Amino acid sequence: MTTGDAATAQLTISSKTYSAWSLRGWLLCRLAGLEVVEKQVINDAANRAELLLLSPSVLVPRLTFAGASVWDTLAIAEFLHERYPEAGMLPADPIARAHCRSISGEIHSGFTNLRSALPMNLKVRHESFPVFSGARPDIERIETIWQDCLDRYHGPFLFGEKPTVADAMYAPVTTRFTSYAVKLSPQSAAYCETITAWEPMREWVAAAMAEPEDIEELDVEF
């Protein structure tokens, strides 16, 4: 990363407490080693006009960098991987790399019942939260994905010793499982602890805790 990169990269995000997509985009930038200037815009009616100017999709995150405007998490991941291949955002092995892309795409497009049942909220801890039956298959599938990766690549991250795009994509899920005390296998629980202890994750959570408690998460798919 060059000084010029740091001076020109801007990441538009929403609430650090509630926005899983913002967290993913921010973690991807950290994986790439790209320092960004954060522009936080809460996606509600009052800010919708500004978001329309910033991103045609009215979605966050949005990375503005090197003449590009990129507003989808997987697009951000691929853009950064192409620009910083030495950062190791994807596994070096082509089979593992394809696996990483596959499970990242799965969390990007799926698990809608989980999103609805367990919305991301970093400030809550529910010890006996009822998880409706529709979300159970999503939870089971995520555990299967994690356990397969941890068995194949030996952890502590999904593809070995270093975090990759897949860890950035699944990090918000670990917060959901923690916030709502979802019962997990020992292997899955250990992975959640790995993500919780990951330094960029600790930094994000600390910033979320400093946000005003009354931030509303309107019109955003968390």
C-alpha positions as CSV (number, residue, x, y, z in Angstrom):
1,M,0.0,0.0,0.0
2,T,1.3,3.4,-0.9
3,T,0.7,6.8,0.8
4,G,-1.3,7.8,-2.2
5,D,-3.6,4.8,-1.8
6,A,-4.3,5.8,1.8
7,A,-5.1,9.4,0.9
8,T,-7.6,8.5,-1.9
9,A,-9.4,5.4,-0.6
10,Q,-12.9,6.1,0.9
11,L,-15.3,3.5,2.2
12,T,-18.9,4.5,2.7
13,I,-20.5,2.4,5.4
14,S,-23.6,2.5,7.6
15,S,-24.0,1.7,11.3
16,K,-21.2,-0.3,12.8
17,T,-23.6,-1.8,15.3
18,Y,-26.1,-3.2,12.8
19,S,-24.7,-3.3,9.3
20,A,-23.2,-6.7,8.5
21,W,-22.4,-5.6,4.9
22,S,-20.5,-2.6,6.1
23,L,-18.5,-4.8,8.4
24,R,-17.7,-7.2,5.5
25,G,-16.5,-4.4,3.2
26,W,-14.3,-2.8,6.0
27,L,-12.7,-6.2,6.8
28,L,-11.9,-6.8,3.2
29,C,-10.1,-3.5,3.1
30,R,-8.1,-4.5,6.1
31,L,-7.3,-7.8,4.6
32,A,-5.9,-6.0,1.6
33,G,-3.9,-3.7,3.8
34,L,-5.7,-0.7,2.3
35,E,-6.2,2.1,4.8
36,V,-9.5,3.9,4.1
37,V,-11.2,7.1,5.1
38,E,-14.6,6.1,6.4
39,K,-17.7,8.0,5.4
40,Q,-20.6,6.8,7.6
41,V,-24.1,7.4,6.3
42,I,-27.0,5.8,8.1
43,N,-29.4,4.4,5.5
44,D,-32.7,6.1,6.5
45,A,-35.1,8.4,4.8
46,A,-33.2,11.5,5.9
47,N,-30.0,10.3,4.2
48,R,-31.4,8.5,1.2
49,A,-30.7,11.3,-1.2
50,E,-27.0,11.4,-0.2
51,L,-26.8,7.6,-0.6
52,L,-28.3,7.9,-4.1
53,L,-25.5,10.3,-5.0
54,L,-22.9,8.0,-3.5
55,S,-24.1,4.7,-4.9
56,P,-26.6,4.0,-7.6
57,S,-27.8,1.0,-5.7
58,V,-28.3,2.9,-2.4
59,L,-26.4,0.2,-0.7
60,V,-23.3,0.1,1.5
61,P,-20.4,-0.6,1.6
62,R,-19.1,1.4,-1.3
63,L,-15.4,1.7,-2.0
64,T,-14.1,4.8,-4.0
65,F,-10.5,4.3,-5.0
66,A,-8.1,4.7,-7.9
67,G,-10.9,6.0,-10.2
68,A,-13.2,3.1,-9.3
69,S,-16.6,3.1,-7.5
70,V,-17.4,-0.4,-6.2
71,W,-20.5,-1.1,-4.1
72,D,-20.9,-4.8,-3.7
73,T,-18.9,-6.8,-1.2
74,L,-17.8,-9.6,-3.5
75,A,-17.0,-7.0,-6.2
76,I,-14.9,-5.1,-3.5
77,A,-13.2,-8.4,-2.6
78,E,-12.3,-9.2,-6.3
79,F,-11.2,-5.6,-6.9
80,L,-8.9,-5.6,-3.9
81,H,-7.5,-9.0,-4.7
82,E,-6.6,-8.0,-8.2
83,R,-4.9,-4.8,-7.0
84,Y,-3.1,-6.4,-4.0
85,P,-2.5,-10.1,-4.9
86,E,0.4,-10.2,-2.5
87,A,-2.0,-9.6,0.4
88,G,-3.3,-13.2,0.2
89,M,-6.9,-12.4,0.4
90,L,-7.7,-15.6,-1.4
91,P,-5.8,-18.9,-0.9
92,A,-2.8,-19.5,-3.1
93,D,-3.9,-23.1,-4.0
94,P,-6.3,-23.0,-6.9
95,I,-8.6,-25.6,-5.5
96,A,-8.8,-23.9,-2.1
97,R,-9.3,-20.6,-3.9
98,A,-12.3,-21.9,-5.8
99,H,-13.6,-23.3,-2.5
100,C,-13.2,-19.9,-0.8
101,R,-15.0,-18.1,-3.6
102,S,-17.8,-20.7,-3.5
103,I,-18.6,-20.3,0.2
104,S,-18.2,-16.6,0.0
105,G,-20.8,-16.5,-2.7
106,E,-23.1,-18.7,-0.7
107,I,-23.2,-16.3,2.3
108,H,-23.4,-13.3,-0.1
109,S,-26.6,-14.6,-1.7
110,G,-28.2,-16.9,0.8
111,F,-29.3,-17.6,4.4
112,T,-32.2,-15.1,4.3
113,N,-34.0,-16.8,7.1
114,L,-30.9,-16.4,9.3
115,R,-30.7,-12.7,8.5
116,S,-34.3,-12.2,9.4
117,A,-34.3,-14.3,12.5
118,L,-31.0,-13.1,14.0
119,P,-30.3,-9.5,12.8
120,M,-26.8,-8.2,13.5
121,N,-26.7,-6.1,16.7
122,L,-23.3,-6.0,18.4
123,K,-24.8,-4.4,21.6
124,V,-27.2,-7.2,22.6
125,R,-26.7,-10.5,24.4
126,H,-29.7,-12.7,24.6
127,E,-29.1,-15.9,26.6
128,S,-32.5,-17.5,25.7
129,F,-33.5,-16.0,22.4
130,P,-36.0,-18.2,20.5
131,V,-34.7,-19.1,17.1
132,F,-37.6,-19.9,14.7
133,S,-37.5,-23.2,12.9
134,G,-37.0,-21.6,9.4
135,A,-33.5,-20.4,10.5
136,R,-32.3,-23.8,11.7
137,P,-31.4,-25.2,8.3
138,D,-29.3,-22.0,7.7
139,I,-27.5,-22.5,10.9
140,E,-26.8,-26.1,10.2
141,R,-25.5,-25.4,6.7
142,I,-23.2,-22.7,8.0
143,E,-21.8,-25.1,10.6
144,T,-21.3,-27.7,7.9
145,I,-19.4,-25.1,5.8
146,W,-17.2,-24.1,8.7
147,Q,-16.4,-27.6,9.9
148,D,-15.5,-28.8,6.4
149,C,-13.1,-25.9,6.0
150,L,-11.6,-26.3,9.4
151,D,-11.1,-30.1,8.8
152,R,-9.6,-29.6,5.4
153,Y,-7.3,-26.6,6.1
154,H,-6.7,-27.1,9.8
155,G,-7.7,-23.6,11.1
156,P,-7.9,-21.5,13.0
157,F,-9.3,-19.5,10.1
158,L,-11.5,-21.1,7.4
159,F,-8.5,-21.6,5.0
160,G,-5.7,-22.1,7.5
161,E,-3.5,-19.9,9.5
162,K,-4.4,-16.6,7.9
163,P,-7.8,-14.9,7.4
164,T,-9.2,-14.7,3.9
165,V,-12.2,-13.2,2.1
166,A,-14.3,-16.1,3.4
167,D,-13.6,-15.1,7.0
168,A,-14.5,-11.5,6.3
169,M,-17.8,-12.7,4.7
170,Y,-18.7,-15.0,7.6
171,A,-17.5,-12.7,10.5
172,P,-20.9,-11.0,10.9
173,V,-22.5,-14.5,11.3
174,T,-20.2,-15.2,14.2
175,T,-21.5,-12.0,15.9
176,R,-25.1,-13.2,15.4
177,F,-24.4,-16.5,17.0
178,T,-22.8,-14.8,19.9
179,S,-25.5,-12.1,20.3
180,Y,-28.3,-14.7,20.4
181,A,-26.4,-17.5,22.2
182,V,-26.9,-20.0,19.4
183,K,-25.8,-23.5,20.5
184,L,-22.9,-24.6,18.3
185,S,-20.5,-27.5,18.0
186,P,-17.2,-27.1,19.8
187,Q,-15.5,-26.6,16.5
188,S,-17.9,-23.9,15.4
189,A,-17.7,-22.2,18.8
190,A,-13.9,-22.1,18.6
191,Y,-14.1,-20.5,15.2
192,C,-16.4,-17.8,16.5
193,E,-13.8,-17.2,19.2
194,T,-11.1,-16.9,16.6
195,I,-13.0,-14.2,14.8
196,T,-13.9,-12.4,18.0
197,A,-10.2,-12.2,18.9
198,W,-9.1,-11.1,15.4
199,E,-7.7,-7.6,15.8
200,P,-9.7,-5.9,13.0
201,M,-12.8,-7.4,14.5
202,R,-12.0,-6.1,17.9
203,E,-11.4,-2.7,16.5
204,W,-14.8,-2.7,14.7
205,V,-16.7,-3.8,17.8
206,A,-15.0,-1.2,20.0
207,A,-16.1,1.5,17.5
208,A,-19.6,0.0,17.4
209,M,-19.9,0.2,21.2
210,A,-19.1,3.9,21.0
211,E,-22.0,4.6,18.6
212,P,-25.2,6.3,20.0
213,E,-27.6,3.7,21.2
214,D,-30.6,5.2,19.3
215,I,-29.2,4.7,15.7
216,E,-32.1,3.3,13.6
217,E,-31.3,0.7,10.9
218,L,-34.0,1.6,8.4
219,D,-34.3,0.2,4.8
220,V,-31.0,-1.7,5.1
221,E,-30.6,-5.4,4.6
222,F,-28.5,-6.4,7.5
